[in-house]
């Protein structure tokens, strides 16, 4: 183990604008951080949620599970803005065509 290496960076921040919640996630979303992403999206009451994952560098099965749970919590009102890495993982797992996934 390289003791001089910096720990992976992760953050999840939320901003509200009326009934719209925007959650911006940065870094690695994995078993240690996926629940924080999920809980951040639930912290403020909102009817529409945008999950901005454009700065996510790693996305594992725990992250996928948290994302699917959010899609179930906010049916028809969740929008996910994926990074290239997140889009690739979702395509591999068969989730690349979900209505909540921003096509751009």
Residue pairs with C-beta under 8 A, 6 or more apart in sequence:
8 27
8 28
8 58
9 26
9 27
9 28
10 25
10 26
10 27
10 28
10 29
10 33
10 36
11 24
11 25
11 26
11 27
12 23
12 24
12 25
12 26
12 33
12 36
12 37
12 40
13 23
13 24
13 40
14 21
14 22
14 23
14 24
14 40
14 41
14 43
14 44
15 21
15 22
15 24
16 22
16 44
16 46
19 45
19 46
19 47
19 48
20 46
20 47
20 48
20 49
20 50
21 41
21 44
21 46
21 48
21 49
21 50
22 49
22 50
22 52
23 37
23 40
23 41
23 49
23 50
23 51
23 52
24 52
24 55
25 37
25 40
25 51
25 52
25 53
25 55
25 56
26 55
26 56
27 33
27 55
27 56
27 57
27 58
28 56
28 57
28 58
29 37
29 53
29 56
29 58
29 59
29 60
29 62
29 63
29 66
30 58
30 59
30 60
30 62
30 63
31 60
31 62
33 63
34 60
34 62
34 63
34 65
34 66
35 62
35 66
37 51
37 63
37 66
38 66
38 69
38 70
41 49
41 51
41 70
41 73
42 73
47 77
48 74
48 77
48 78
48 79
49 70
49 74
49 77
49 78
49 79
50 78
50 79
50 80
50 81
51 67
51 70
51 78
51 79
51 80
51 81
52 81
53 59
53 80
53 81
53 82
53 83
53 86
54 81
54 82
54 83
55 83
56 82
56 83
56 85
56 86
57 83
57 85
58 85
59 83
59 85
59 86
59 89
60 89
63 89
64 89
64 90
64 93
64 95
67 80
67 95
68 95
70 78
71 78
71 98
71 100
76 99
78 100
79 100
79 102
80 86
80 98
80 100
80 101
80 102
81 102
82 90
82 101
82 102
87 96
87 101
90 96
90 98
90 101
95 101
